[in-house]
């Protein structure tokens, strides 16, 4: 068999596979883009969560620093002044430009912060923002 006949005989078989690598390549690119998007959004969510936790912890500590000096001087008992603690924690949240709630008792201050960030790629899915919450509690300690 000559090389010309061999090429002619093999040509229809090769033609049936034409374009199959293109379909596989497009599928592979789509998978890589979806994974990259998931990694970006996951990083955005982790960053927002860390920021919310940091703000909540700092606000709770600011509140826990507001001691009831009368109880400390009279009885030697370390207690929080709940009204002053709530005001201090709320002032800290306002200073940082974040939204949250503050609950203060004589024993502890609890702060919950809500952080909203714009999505990176999730707007494609119809989600414009990413919202995370973090809660922190602080109490005065002696020593």
C-alpha positions in Angstrom: 0.0 0.0 0.0 1.4 3.3 -0.9 1.5 6.2 1.4 -1.2 8.1 -0.5 -3.6 5.2 -0.2 -2.8 4.9 3.5 -3.5 8.6 4.1 -6.7 8.3 2.2 -7.8 5.3 4.2 -7.0 6.9 7.5 -8.5 10.3 6.8 -12.1 9.5 7.7 -11.1 7.9 11.0 -9.1 11.0 12.0 -11.9 13.3 10.9 -14.3 11.8 13.5 -12.1 12.9 16.4 -11.8 16.5 15.1 -12.7 19.1 17.8 -12.8 16.6 20.8 -9.7 18.2 22.3 -11.4 21.6 22.1 -14.5 20.4 24.1 -12.2 18.9 26.7 -10.1 22.1 26.9 -13.2 24.2 27.4 -14.5 22.0 30.1 -11.1 22.0 31.8 -10.9 25.8 31.7 -14.4 26.1 33.1 -13.4 23.8 36.0 -10.3 25.8 36.7 -12.3 29.1 36.7 -14.9 27.7 39.1 -12.1 26.5 41.5 -10.4 29.9 41.3 -13.6 31.7 42.1 -14.2 29.4 45.1 -10.7 30.1 46.4 -11.1 33.9 45.9 -14.5 33.9 47.7 -13.3 31.6 50.4 -10.4 34.0 51.1 -12.7 37.0 51.1 -15.0 35.2 53.6 -12.0 34.2 55.8 -10.7 37.8 55.7 -14.1 39.2 56.6 -14.5 36.7 59.5 -11.0 37.6 60.9 -11.8 41.3 60.7 -15.2 40.8 62.5 -13.5 38.7 65.2 -10.8 41.3 65.7 -13.3 44.1 66.1 -15.5 42.1 68.4 -12.6 41.2 70.7 -11.3 44.7 70.8 -14.7 46.2 71.6 -15.4 43.6 74.3 -12.0 44.4 75.9 -12.8 48.1 75.8 -16.0 47.4 77.6 -14.4 45.1 80.1 -12.0 47.8 81.1 -14.8 49.9 82.5 -14.7 48.8 86.1 -17.1 49.7 88.9 -14.6 51.6 91.0 -17.1 52.0 93.9 -17.4 48.2 94.4 -13.6 47.8 94.0 -12.8 50.4 96.6 -15.5 49.4 99.1 -15.4 45.6 98.8 -12.3 44.8 96.8 -14.6 43.1 94.2 -13.7 43.5 90.6 -16.9 44.2 88.6 -17.7 45.8 85.4 -19.9 49.0 85.3 -22.4 47.7 82.7 -23.6 51.1 81.5 -20.1 52.4 81.0 -19.0 49.1 79.4 -21.8 49.2 76.9 -21.1 52.8 76.1 -17.3 52.1 75.6 -17.9 49.0 73.4 -20.5 50.8 71.3 -18.2 53.8 70.9 -15.4 51.5 69.8 -17.7 49.9 67.2 -18.8 53.4 65.9 -15.1 54.5 65.7 -14.3 51.5 63.6 -17.4 52.0 61.4 -18.9 48.6 62.1 -22.3 47.4 63.2 -22.9 45.3 66.2 -24.7 44.7 69.5 -23.3 44.9 73.0 -24.5 43.2 76.1 -22.8 44.0 79.4 -23.3 42.6 82.9 -21.2 43.0 86.1 -19.2 39.9 85.1 -18.7 40.1 81.3 -19.1 42.1 78.1 -20.4 40.3 75.0 -20.1 41.9 71.6 -21.5 40.6 68.3 -20.2 42.3 65.1 -21.7 42.0 61.7 -19.4 42.8 58.7 -20.7 43.1 55.2 -18.3 42.9 52.2 -18.9 43.0 48.5 -18.5 39.7 46.8 -15.7 39.2 44.3 -17.3 36.6 41.9 -20.6 35.7 43.6 -22.5 38.6 42.0 -22.5 36.3 39.0 -24.8 34.0 41.1 -27.0 36.9 42.2 -25.3 37.5 45.6 -24.0 41.0 45.9 -22.5 40.9 49.4 -21.0 38.6 51.9 -22.1 39.0 55.5 -20.3 37.4 58.5 -20.8 37.6 62.2 -18.4 37.2 65.1 -19.0 37.2 68.8 -16.4 37.9 71.5 -16.7 38.0 75.3 -14.4 39.7 77.8 -14.3 39.7 81.5 -12.0 41.6 84.0 -9.4 39.5 85.6 -7.1 40.3 88.6 -3.6 39.3 89.1 
